[in-house]
Amino acid sequence: MVVGQNLFDKNLNMRNVKIAHGFIGLLRIETYEALLRSNWGFFTRKRSQI
């Protein structure tokens, strides 16, 4: 019984780690893509007016 519980917990933890890593990777990619799509000319003009 204890061995089965340990195997279940290990499997659950492994899946949680995979989900977390996938989500973090997705956030990183979306952030980089948003930075690439930014209108940098607008930001530099606004920055120079401050």
PDB file of N, CA, C, O and CB in Angstrom:
ATOM      1  N   MET A   1       0.829  -1.193   0.000  1.00  0.00           N
ATOM      2  CA  MET A   1       0.000   0.000   0.000  1.00  0.00           C
ATOM      3  C   MET A   1       0.879   1.263   0.000  1.00  0.00           C
ATOM      4  O   MET A   1       0.640   2.200  -0.762  1.00  0.00           O
ATOM      5  CB  MET A   1      -0.946  -0.006   1.221  1.00  0.00           C
ATOM      6  N   VAL A   2       1.880   1.265   0.857  1.00  0.00           N
ATOM      7  CA  VAL A   2       2.759   2.428   0.963  1.00  0.00           C
ATOM      8  C   VAL A   2       3.553   2.615  -0.327  1.00  0.00           C
ATOM      9  O   VAL A   2       3.757   3.742  -0.776  1.00  0.00           O
ATOM     10  CB  VAL A   2       3.715   2.279   2.164  1.00  0.00           C
ATOM     11  N   VAL A   3       3.998   1.513  -0.918  1.00  0.00           N
ATOM     12  CA  VAL A   3       4.761   1.585  -2.165  1.00  0.00           C
ATOM     13  C   VAL A   3       3.888   2.168  -3.268  1.00  0.00           C
ATOM     14  O   VAL A   3       4.343   3.006  -4.047  1.00  0.00           O
ATOM     15  CB  VAL A   3       5.289   0.186  -2.572  1.00  0.00           C
ATOM     16  N   GLY A   4       2.641   1.728  -3.335  1.00  0.00           N
ATOM     17  CA  GLY A   4       1.711   2.256  -4.337  1.00  0.00           C
ATOM     18  C   GLY A   4       1.483   3.745  -4.160  1.00  0.00           C
ATOM     19  O   GLY A   4       1.435   4.490  -5.138  1.00  0.00           O
ATOM     20  N   GLN A   5       1.341   4.180  -2.918  1.00  0.00           N
ATOM     21  CA  GLN A   5       1.146   5.603  -2.631  1.00  0.00           C
ATOM     22  C   GLN A   5       2.366   6.409  -3.059  1.00  0.00           C
ATOM     23  O   GLN A   5       2.229   7.490  -3.633  1.00  0.00           O
ATOM     24  CB  GLN A   5       0.866   5.820  -1.133  1.00  0.00           C
ATOM     25  N   ASN A   6       3.553   5.887  -2.781  1.00  0.00           N
ATOM     26  CA  ASN A   6       4.785   6.584  -3.167  1.00  0.00           C
ATOM     27  C   ASN A   6       4.911   6.691  -4.678  1.00  0.00           C
ATOM     28  O   ASN A   6       5.305   7.737  -5.194  1.00  0.00           O
ATOM     29  CB  ASN A   6       6.006   5.864  -2.595  1.00  0.00           C
ATOM     30  N   LEU A   7       4.579   5.615  -5.395  1.00  0.00           N
ATOM     31  CA  LEU A   7       4.633   5.654  -6.858  1.00  0.00           C
ATOM     32  C   LEU A   7       3.629   6.661  -7.415  1.00  0.00           C
ATOM     33  O   LEU A   7       3.932   7.398  -8.353  1.00  0.00           O
ATOM     34  CB  LEU A   7       4.360   4.259  -7.442  1.00  0.00           C
ATOM     35  N   PHE A   8       2.444   6.684  -6.834  1.00  0.00           N
ATOM     36  CA  PHE A   8       1.421   7.641  -7.264  1.00  0.00           C
ATOM     37  C   PHE A   8       1.893   9.074  -7.025  1.00  0.00           C
ATOM     38  O   PHE A   8       1.760   9.927  -7.902  1.00  0.00           O
ATOM     39  CB  PHE A   8       0.093   7.385  -6.521  1.00  0.00           C
ATOM     40  N   ASP A   9       2.440   9.338  -5.846  1.00  0.00           N
ATOM     41  CA  ASP A   9       2.932  10.684  -5.522  1.00  0.00           C
ATOM     42  C   ASP A   9       4.062  11.102  -6.459  1.00  0.00           C
ATOM     43  O   ASP A   9       4.108  12.246  -6.912  1.00  0.00           O
ATOM     44  CB  ASP A   9       3.415  10.740  -4.065  1.00  0.00           C
ATOM     45  N   LYS A  10       4.970  10.175  -6.747  1.00  0.00           N
ATOM     46  CA  LYS A  10       6.086  10.485  -7.646  1.00  0.00           C
ATOM     47  C   LYS A  10       5.568  10.820  -9.036  1.00  0.00           C
ATOM     48  O   LYS A  10       6.016  11.785  -9.655  1.00  0.00           O
ATOM     49  CB  LYS A  10       7.075   9.305  -7.716  1.00  0.00           C
ATOM     50  N   ASN A  11       4.622  10.022  -9.528  1.00  0.00           N
ATOM     51  CA  ASN A  11       4.038  10.260 -10.843  1.00  0.00           C
ATOM     52  C   ASN A  11       3.326  11.613 -10.878  1.00  0.00           C
ATOM     53  O   ASN A  11       3.459  12.365 -11.844  1.00  0.00           O
ATOM     54  CB  ASN A  11       3.059   9.130 -11.209  1.00  0.00           C
ATOM     55  N   LEU A  12       2.586  11.913  -9.840  1.00  0.00           N
ATOM     56  CA  LEU A  12       1.868  13.188  -9.763  1.00  0.00           C
ATOM     57  C   LEU A  12       2.843  14.364  -9.739  1.00  0.00           C
ATOM     58  O   LEU A  12       2.627  15.369 -10.417  1.00  0.00           O
ATOM     59  CB  LEU A  12       0.969  13.223  -8.516  1.00  0.00           C
ATOM     60  N   ASN A  13       3.909  14.237  -8.960  1.00  0.00           N
ATOM     61  CA  ASN A  13       4.914  15.299  -8.889  1.00  0.00           C
ATOM     62  C   ASN A  13       5.603  15.511 -10.231  1.00  0.00           C
ATOM     63  O   ASN A  13       5.862  16.647 -10.628  1.00  0.00           O
ATOM     64  CB  ASN A  13       5.951  14.973  -7.820  1.00  0.00           C
ATOM     65  N   MET A  14       5.899  14.413 -10.932  1.00  0.00           N
ATOM     66  CA  MET A  14       6.547  14.523 -12.249  1.00  0.00           C
ATOM     67  C   MET A  14       5.634  15.256 -13.232  1.00  0.00           C
ATOM     68  O   MET A  14       6.094  16.101 -14.001  1.00  0.00           O
ATOM     69  CB  MET A  14       6.909  13.117 -12.801  1.00  0.00           C
ATOM     70  N   ARG A  15       4.349  14.933 -13.204  1.00  0.00           N
ATOM     71  CA  ARG A  15       3.412  15.615 -14.106  1.00  0.00           C
ATOM     72  C   ARG A  15       3.291  17.093 -13.753  1.00  0.00           C
ATOM     73  O   ARG A  15       3.213  17.940 -14.643  1.00  0.00           O
ATOM     74  CB  ARG A  15       2.028  14.947 -14.051  1.00  0.00           C
ATOM     75  N   ASN A  16       3.275  17.405 -12.471  1.00  0.00           N
ATOM     76  CA  ASN A  16       3.184  18.808 -12.056  1.00  0.00           C
ATOM     77  C   ASN A  16       4.403  19.601 -12.508  1.00  0.00           C
ATOM     78  O   ASN A  16       4.275  20.750 -12.932  1.00  0.00           O
ATOM     79  CB  ASN A  16       3.034  18.904 -10.538  1.00  0.00           C
ATOM     80  N   VAL A  17       5.579  18.998 -12.418  1.00  0.00           N
ATOM     81  CA  VAL A  17       6.806  19.667 -12.864  1.00  0.00           C
ATOM     82  C   VAL A  17       6.753  19.911 -14.365  1.00  0.00           C
ATOM     83  O   VAL A  17       7.112  20.994 -14.826  1.00  0.00           O
ATOM     84  CB  VAL A  17       8.054  18.828 -12.501  1.00  0.00           C
ATOM     85  N   LYS A  18       6.309  18.914 -15.136  1.00  0.00           N
ATOM     86  CA  LYS A  18       6.201  19.075 -16.594  1.00  0.00           C
ATOM     87  C   LYS A  18       5.223  20.189 -16.949  1.00  0.00           C
ATOM     88  O   LYS A  18       5.485  20.989 -17.847  1.00  0.00           O
ATOM     89  CB  LYS A  18       5.757  17.756 -17.251  1.00  0.00           C
ATOM     90  N   ILE A  19       4.099  20.238 -16.247  1.00  0.00           N
ATOM     91  CA  ILE A  19       3.107  21.287 -16.502  1.00  0.00           C
ATOM     92  C   ILE A  19       3.692  22.653 -16.178  1.00  0.00           C
ATOM     93  O   ILE A  19       3.543  23.595 -16.956  1.00  0.00           O
ATOM     94  CB  ILE A  19       1.825  21.044 -15.675  1.00  0.00           C
ATOM     95  N   ALA A  20       4.357  22.766 -15.032  1.00  0.00           N
ATOM     96  CA  ALA A  20       4.936  24.051 -14.626  1.00  0.00           C
ATOM     97  C   ALA A  20       6.001  24.503 -15.616  1.00  0.00           C
ATOM     98  O   ALA A  20       6.032  25.677 -15.987  1.00  0.00           O
ATOM     99  CB  ALA A  20       5.537  23.950 -13.214  1.00  0.00           C
ATOM    100  N   HIS A  21       6.870  23.605 -16.048  1.00  0.00           N
ATOM    101  CA  HIS A  21       7.926  23.962 -17.003  1.00  0.00           C
ATOM    102  C   HIS A  21       7.326  24.373 -18.339  1.00  0.00           C
ATOM    103  O   HIS A  21       7.791  25.322 -18.969  1.00  0.00           O
ATOM    104  CB  HIS A  21       8.899  22.788 -17.199  1.00  0.00           C
ATOM    105  N   GLY A  22       6.301  23.661 -18.767  1.00  0.00           N
ATOM    106  CA  GLY A  22       5.642  24.014 -20.023  1.00  0.00           C
ATOM    107  C   GLY A  22       5.001  25.384 -19.951  1.00  0.00           C
ATOM    108  O   GLY A  22       5.075  26.159 -20.905  1.00  0.00           O
ATOM    109  N   PHE A  23       4.372  25.688 -18.825  1.00  0.00           N
ATOM    110  CA  PHE A  23       3.716  26.982 -18.658  1.00  0.00           C
ATOM    111  C   PHE A  23       4.737  28.108 -18.626  1.00  0.00           C
ATOM    112  O   PHE A  23       4.531  29.154 -19.243  1.00  0.00           O
ATOM    113  CB  PHE A  23       2.877  26.996 -17.380  1.00  0.00           C
ATOM    114  N   ILE A  24       5.828  27.903 -17.917  1.00  0.00           N
ATOM    115  CA  ILE A  24       6.879  28.927 -17.849  1.00  0.00           C
ATOM    116  C   ILE A  24       7.484  29.156 -19.228  1.00  0.00           C
ATOM    117  O   ILE A  24       7.748  30.295 -19.615  1.00  0.00           O
ATOM    118  CB  ILE A  24       7.980  28.517 -16.843  1.00  0.00           C
ATOM    119  N   GLY A  25       7.703  28.076 -19.966  1.00  0.00           N
ATOM    120  CA  GLY A  25       8.224  28.206 -21.327  1.00  0.00           C
ATOM    121  C   GLY A  25       7.268  28.971 -22.217  1.00  0.00           C
ATOM    122  O   GLY A  25       7.691  29.813 -23.010  1.00  0.00           O
ATOM    123  N   LEU A  26       5.980  28.686 -22.093  1.00  0.00           N
ATOM    124  CA  LEU A  26       4.973  29.402 -22.877  1.00  0.00           C
ATOM    125  C   LEU A  26       4.971  30.892 -22.534  1.00  0.00           C
ATOM    126  O   LEU A  26       4.904  31.732 -23.431  1.00  0.00           O
ATOM    127  CB  LEU A  26       3.579  28.801 -22.634  1.00  0.00           C
ATOM    128  N   LEU A  27       5.042  31.221 -21.255  1.00  0.00           N
ATOM    129  CA  LEU A  27       5.090  32.633 -20.856  1.00  0.00           C
ATOM    130  C   LEU A  27       6.324  33.325 -21.424  1.00  0.00           C
ATOM    131  O   LEU A  27       6.244  34.468 -21.873  1.00  0.00           O
ATOM    132  CB  LEU A  27       5.078  32.758 -19.328  1.00  0.00           C
ATOM    133  N   ARG A  28       7.463  32.636 -21.404  1.00  0.00           N
ATOM    134  CA  ARG A  28       8.700  33.208 -21.930  1.00  0.00           C
ATOM    135  C   ARG A  28       8.558  33.489 -23.423  1.00  0.00           C
ATOM    136  O   ARG A  28       8.916  34.572 -23.887  1.00  0.00           O
ATOM    137  CB  ARG A  28       9.891  32.261 -21.671  1.00  0.00           C
ATOM    138  N   ILE A  29       8.042  32.532 -24.170  1.00  0.00           N
ATOM    139  CA  ILE A  29       7.889  32.705 -25.614  1.00  0.00           C
ATOM    140  C   ILE A  29       6.912  33.834 -25.923  1.00  0.00           C
ATOM    141  O   ILE A  29       7.178  34.661 -26.795  1.00  0.00           O
ATOM    142  CB  ILE A  29       7.412  31.398 -26.265  1.00  0.00           C
ATOM    143  N   GLU A  30       5.787  33.875 -25.219  1.00  0.00           N
ATOM    144  CA  GLU A  30       4.807  34.934 -25.464  1.00  0.00           C
ATOM    145  C   GLU A  30       5.382  36.306 -25.128  1.00  0.00           C
ATOM    146  O   GLU A  30       5.100  37.282 -25.823  1.00  0.00           O
ATOM    147  CB  GLU A  30       3.536  34.684 -24.644  1.00  0.00           C
ATOM    148  N   THR A  31       6.186  36.387 -24.071  1.00  0.00           N
ATOM    149  CA  THR A  31       6.803  37.663 -23.703  1.00  0.00           C
ATOM    150  C   THR A  31       7.786  38.116 -24.768  1.00  0.00           C
ATOM    151  O   THR A  31       7.772  39.281 -25.166  1.00  0.00           O
ATOM    152  CB  THR A  31       7.510  37.548 -22.350  1.00  0.00           C
ATOM    153  N   TYR A  32       8.641  37.209 -25.236  1.00  0.00           N
ATOM    154  CA  TYR A  32       9.605  37.555 -26.285  1.00  0.00           C
ATOM    155  C   TYR A  32       8.897  37.968 -27.566  1.00  0.00           C
ATOM    156  O   TYR A  32       9.309  38.928 -28.218  1.00  0.00           O
ATOM    157  CB  TYR A  32      10.541  36.375 -26.563  1.00  0.00           C
ATOM    158  N   GLU A  33       7.831  37.253 -27.937  1.00  0.00           N
ATOM    159  CA  GLU A  33       7.091  37.611 -29.145  1.00  0.00           C
ATOM    160  C   GLU A  33       6.447  38.990 -29.005  1.00  0.00           C
ATOM    161  O   GLU A  33       6.438  39.770 -29.958  1.00  0.00           O
ATOM    162  CB  GLU A  33       6.019  36.556 -29.447  1.00  0.00           C
ATOM    163  N   ALA A  34       5.913  39.292 -27.831  1.00  0.00           N
ATOM    164  CA  ALA A  34       5.314  40.606 -27.605  1.00  0.00           C
ATOM    165  C   ALA A  34       6.374  41.704 -27.703  1.00  0.00           C
ATOM    166  O   ALA A  34       6.111  42.775 -28.251  1.00  0.00           O
ATOM    167  CB  ALA A  34       4.620  40.653 -26.230  1.00  0.00           C
ATOM    168  N   LEU A  35       7.563  41.440 -27.176  1.00  0.00           N
ATOM    169  CA  LEU A  35       8.646  42.419 -27.284  1.00  0.00           C
ATOM    170  C   LEU A  35       9.039  42.649 -28.737  1.00  0.00           C
ATOM    171  O   LEU A  35       9.321  43.778 -29.137  1.00  0.00           O
ATOM    172  CB  LEU A  35       9.862  41.959 -26.480  1.00  0.00           C
ATOM    173  N   LEU A  36       9.057  41.583 -29.522  1.00  0.00           N
ATOM    174  CA  LEU A  36       9.415  41.719 -30.934  1.00  0.00           C
ATOM    175  C   LEU A  36       8.351  42.472 -31.722  1.00  0.00           C
ATOM    176  O   LEU A  36       8.673  43.167 -32.686  1.00  0.00           O
ATOM    177  CB  LEU A  36       9.638  40.350 -31.551  1.00  0.00           C
ATOM    178  N   ARG A  37       7.086  42.343 -31.323  1.00  0.00           N
ATOM    179  CA  ARG A  37       5.991  43.014 -32.031  1.00  0.00           C
ATOM    180  C   ARG A  37       5.775  44.449 -31.556  1.00  0.00           C
ATOM    181  O   ARG A  37       4.947  45.164 -32.119  1.00  0.00           O
ATOM    182  CB  ARG A  37       4.709  42.226 -31.861  1.00  0.00           C
ATOM    183  N   SER A  38       6.497  44.873 -30.541  1.00  0.00           N
ATOM    184  CA  SER A  38       6.295  46.213 -29.981  1.00  0.00           C
ATOM    185  C   SER A  38       6.650  47.292 -30.988  1.00  0.00           C
ATOM    186  O   SER A  38       7.498  47.107 -31.861  1.00  0.00           O
ATOM    187  CB  SER A  38       7.128  46.393 -28.715  1.00  0.00           C
ATOM    188  N   ASN A  39       5.985  48.407 -30.844  1.00  0.00           N
ATOM    189  CA  ASN A  39       6.252  49.569 -31.692  1.00  0.00           C
ATOM    190  C   ASN A  39       7.365  50.375 -31.022  1.00  0.00           C
ATOM    191  O   ASN A  39       7.100  51.324 -30.285  1.00  0.00           O
ATOM    192  CB  ASN A  39       4.950  50.447 -31.909  1.00  0.00           C
ATOM    193  N   TRP A  40       8.612  49.985 -31.287  1.00  0.00           N
ATOM    194  CA  TRP A  40       9.739  50.584 -30.591  1.00  0.00           C
ATOM    195  C   TRP A  40       9.928  52.050 -30.960  1.00  0.00           C
ATOM    196  O   TRP A  40      10.418  52.824 -30.138  1.00  0.00           O
ATOM    197  CB  TRP A  40      11.000  49.813 -30.892  1.00  0.00           C
ATOM    198  N   GLY A  41       9.556  52.451 -32.167  1.00  0.00           N
ATOM    199  CA  GLY A  41       9.647  53.862 -32.543  1.00  0.00           C
ATOM    200  C   GLY A  41       8.783  54.727 -31.641  1.00  0.00           C
ATOM    201  O   GLY A  41       9.199  55.811 -31.234  1.00  0.00           O
ATOM    202  N   PHE A  42       7.586  54.255 -31.328  1.00  0.00           N
ATOM    203  CA  PHE A  42       6.686  54.978 -30.428  1.00  0.00           C
ATOM    204  C   PHE A  42       7.327  55.144 -29.054  1.00  0.00           C
ATOM    205  O   PHE A  42       7.313  56.234 -28.482  1.00  0.00           O
ATOM    206  CB  PHE A  42       5.336  54.242 -30.301  1.00  0.00           C
ATOM    207  N   PHE A  43       7.889  54.059 -28.530  1.00  0.00           N
ATOM    208  CA  PHE A  43       8.483  54.124 -27.197  1.00  0.00           C
ATOM    209  C   PHE A  43       9.701  55.042 -27.162  1.00  0.00           C
ATOM    210  O   PHE A  43       9.893  55.771 -26.189  1.00  0.00           O
ATOM    211  CB  PHE A  43       8.873  52.731 -26.730  1.00  0.00           C
ATOM    212  N   THR A  44      10.517  55.017 -28.198  1.00  0.00           N
ATOM    213  CA  THR A  44      11.704  55.873 -28.190  1.00  0.00           C
ATOM    214  C   THR A  44      11.315  57.338 -28.324  1.00  0.00           C
ATOM    215  O   THR A  44      11.954  58.197 -27.718  1.00  0.00           O
ATOM    216  CB  THR A  44      12.662  55.477 -29.320  1.00  0.00           C
ATOM    217  N   ARG A  45      10.283  57.641 -29.102  1.00  0.00           N
ATOM    218  CA  ARG A  45       9.823  59.039 -29.204  1.00  0.00           C
ATOM    219  C   ARG A  45       9.247  59.513 -27.880  1.00  0.00           C
ATOM    220  O   ARG A  45       9.521  60.633 -27.446  1.00  0.00           O
ATOM    221  CB  ARG A  45       8.766  59.187 -30.319  1.00  0.00           C
ATOM    222  N   LYS A  46       8.454  58.671 -27.239  1.00  0.00           N
ATOM    223  CA  LYS A  46       7.870  59.045 -25.944  1.00  0.00           C
ATOM    224  C   LYS A  46       8.969  59.221 -24.900  1.00  0.00           C
ATOM    225  O   LYS A  46       8.909  60.135 -24.078  1.00  0.00           O
ATOM    226  CB  LYS A  46       6.849  57.977 -25.474  1.00  0.00           C
ATOM    227  N   ARG A  47       9.952  58.362 -24.934  1.00  0.00           N
ATOM    228  CA  ARG A  47      11.047  58.440 -23.965  1.00  0.00           C
ATOM    229  C   ARG A  47      11.843  59.728 -24.163  1.00  0.00           C
ATOM    230  O   ARG A  47      12.271  60.347 -23.188  1.00  0.00           O
ATOM    231  CB  ARG A  47      11.974  57.212 -24.094  1.00  0.00           C
ATOM    232  N   SER A  48      12.044  60.136 -25.412  1.00  0.00           N
ATOM    233  CA  SER A  48      12.838  61.335 -25.668  1.00  0.00           C
ATOM    234  C   SER A  48      12.074  62.602 -25.287  1.00  0.00           C
ATOM    235  O   SER A  48      12.686  63.657 -25.122  1.00  0.00           O
ATOM    236  CB  SER A  48      13.247  61.392 -27.139  1.00  0.00           C
ATOM    237  N   GLN A  49      10.751  62.520 -25.145  1.00  0.00           N
ATOM    238  CA  GLN A  49       9.952  63.692 -24.778  1.00  0.00           C
ATOM    239  C   GLN A  49       9.872  63.890 -23.270  1.00  0.00           C
ATOM    240  O   GLN A  49       9.406  64.930 -22.805  1.00  0.00           O
ATOM    241  CB  GLN A  49       8.553  63.565 -25.347  1.00  0.00           C
ATOM    242  N   ILE A  50      10.313  62.923 -22.521  1.00  0.00           N
ATOM    243  CA  ILE A  50      10.208  63.034 -21.049  1.00  0.00           C
ATOM    244  C   ILE A  50      11.253  63.966 -20.506  1.00  0.00           C
ATOM    245  O   ILE A  50      11.319  64.183 -19.296  1.00  0.00           O
ATOM    246  CB  ILE A  50      10.347  61.663 -20.382  1.00  0.00           C
TER     247      ILE A  50
END
